[in-house]
Amino acid sequence: MASDSWAQAVDEQEAAAESVSVKSAKDKAAQSLLNKLIRSNLVNNTNQVEVLQKDPNSPLYSVKSFEELRLKPQLLQGVYGMGFNRPSKIQETALPMMLAEPPQNLIAQSQSGTGKTAAFVLAMLSHVNPDNKYPQCLCLSPTYELALQTGKVIEQMGKNYPEVKLVYAIRGNRLQRGVKLQEQIVIGTPGTMLDWCSKLKFIDPEKIRVFVLDEADVMIATQGHKDQSIRIQRMLPKNCQMLLFSATFEETVWDFARRIVPDPNIIKLKREEETLDTIKQYYVLCNSKEEKFEALCNIYGAITIAQAMIFCHTRKTAGWLAGELSKENHQVALLSGEMQVEQRAAVIERFRDGKEKVLVTTNVCARGIDVEQVSVVINFDLPVDQDGNPDNETYLHRIGRTGRFGKRGLAINMVDSRMSMNILNRIQDHFNKKIEKLDTHDLDEIEKIAN
Ligand SMILES: Nc1ncnc2c1ncn2[C@@H]1O[C@H](COP(=O)(O)OP(=O)(O)OP(=O)(O)O)[C@@H](O)[C@H]1O
């Protein structure tokens, strides 16, 4: 690369016209941040953890309590202080591996919210020696905001361990030339981290004992990040522990993971399948968006809906519908594409807390967001892909429920043309589940669906 600063080069790249891939990388990073901002609980998962050990002869060791890990008392206090009573599914196997002596390398994949961040933060805090006043752990995140978010977890978990210090290698954090960092943990984005390790020499990479690469799937979607991460990894000593985490594991992520983590142990936790088994599905025939709105009002008039999510195809429809519902005195929240990630998180959080009863959104905005307590989902527009074909995956994600104890739910689809009837039929065929017709002029009939 011609530029002498990677961080600057990445900034310039990002500032350049947004290509499709830059946009998709940003979407991924935003979605990941949104999930972190609004999540207050662990995502439950009853699937088995799949483990592939570097040395298949060594006994597989898993823990059911944090005590078994023989953590420093300050850290155990930190863990309990965060309200964690016992290790999550992935933590049960990942933590003993990460804390083993000699250190073991690990590649771990599980869906967002299953406890990966907490796991590697605990590993970093356990491995540093606070008496040594130099960086010993490096942690790479795909974006500035995600780095800050992970930093917060380090600060929280290390609250009772103030001798361990943390510094952020992110754009805007400019240090004087010639400075040698005293903090034991450095968290940042690849461009700045690479500058700090090589050109600016704030960090001596030879002394690093733990290297964490978080959100590998988001990382490789951002141009430049992959090469920068590999260059950093190459500067580290052979005996440095390498840890890599990812929510998904497609071939490209896997190729990258193997370049970053030699001789890895591998842990995978399958995502809990979503099913339509406990969902009652209906469709309503209409001729226009006004009629769809009228049908919606009829439904609201007939049954008590604690909280509902309504999906529209475009921002414009979503805005219009939210306005109409407000006029009818509904407490409506609108999630819209032009909102900043933090604003979106605030809207979802309010809705989750029950401050609003209806959330109107476009699919792009709500992708990957789980609001567990919603029992009624309304597809004001059916989900279609770019070519106008039914988007079955999105349909399932909008209305599906995970886990064996999934609560019963209700899904109502608005159909307003021959085309959308065709889409509905194809969705029905795909899942092999009947979607019943509902006459919204018949109050008795609507009342029945609530039972
Ligand atoms: N053992 C535990 N017990 C209870 N809560 C936990 C435990 N571990 C983590 N959590 C909480 O669960 C939520 C998700 O954890 P965490 O952020 O570590 O997951 P993650 O897999 O890293 O997700 P993401 O990829 O979105 O960052 C957080 O609110 C965290 O505080």
PDBQT file of the ligand as one rigid body, heavy atoms in Angstrom, charges set to zero:
ROOT
HETATM    1  N1  LIG A 501     -22.530 -16.437  32.077  1.00  0.00    +0.000 N 
HETATM    2  C1  LIG A 501     -23.398 -15.468  31.869  1.00  0.00    +0.000 A 
HETATM    3  N2  LIG A 501     -24.502 -15.361  32.640  1.00  0.00    +0.000 NA
HETATM    4  C2  LIG A 501     -25.408 -14.379  32.432  1.00  0.00    +0.000 A 
HETATM    5  N3  LIG A 501     -25.294 -13.423  31.496  1.00  0.00    +0.000 NA
HETATM    6  C3  LIG A 501     -24.212 -13.468  30.696  1.00  0.00    +0.000 A 
HETATM    7  C4  LIG A 501     -23.212 -14.477  30.834  1.00  0.00    +0.000 A 
HETATM    8  N4  LIG A 501     -22.263 -14.253  29.898  1.00  0.00    +0.000 NA
HETATM    9  C5  LIG A 501     -22.655 -13.163  29.208  1.00  0.00    +0.000 A 
HETATM   10  N5  LIG A 501     -23.818 -12.683  29.679  1.00  0.00    +0.000 N 
HETATM   11  C6  LIG A 501     -24.594 -11.514  29.204  1.00  0.00    +0.000 C 
HETATM   12  O1  LIG A 501     -25.256 -11.925  28.024  1.00  0.00    +0.000 OA
HETATM   13  C7  LIG A 501     -25.211 -10.917  27.018  1.00  0.00    +0.000 C 
HETATM   14  C8  LIG A 501     -24.478 -11.429  25.800  1.00  0.00    +0.000 C 
HETATM   15  O2  LIG A 501     -23.140 -11.759  26.115  1.00  0.00    +0.000 OA
HETATM   16  P1  LIG A 501     -21.910 -11.388  25.173  1.00  0.00    +0.000 P 
HETATM   17  O3  LIG A 501     -21.959  -9.964  24.742  1.00  0.00    +0.000 OA
HETATM   18  O4  LIG A 501     -20.686 -11.866  25.846  1.00  0.00    +0.000 OA
HETATM   19  O5  LIG A 501     -22.273 -12.326  23.940  1.00  0.00    +0.000 OA
HETATM   20  P2  LIG A 501     -21.566 -12.401  22.519  1.00  0.00    +0.000 P 
HETATM   21  O6  LIG A 501     -21.701 -13.817  22.080  1.00  0.00    +0.000 OA
HETATM   22  O7  LIG A 501     -20.208 -11.821  22.599  1.00  0.00    +0.000 OA
HETATM   23  O8  LIG A 501     -22.504 -11.531  21.658  1.00  0.00    +0.000 OA
HETATM   24  P3  LIG A 501     -22.063 -10.489  20.530  1.00  0.00    +0.000 P 
HETATM   25  O9  LIG A 501     -21.453 -11.308  19.436  1.00  0.00    +0.000 OA
HETATM   26  O10 LIG A 501     -23.319  -9.804  20.150  1.00  0.00    +0.000 OA
HETATM   27  O11 LIG A 501     -21.105  -9.614  21.233  1.00  0.00    +0.000 OA
HETATM   28  C9  LIG A 501     -24.519  -9.735  27.673  1.00  0.00    +0.000 C 
HETATM   29  O12 LIG A 501     -25.527  -8.858  28.157  1.00  0.00    +0.000 OA
HETATM   30  C10 LIG A 501     -23.727 -10.345  28.801  1.00  0.00    +0.000 C 
HETATM   31  O13 LIG A 501     -23.560  -9.431  29.849  1.00  0.00    +0.000 OA
ENDROOT
TORSDOF 0
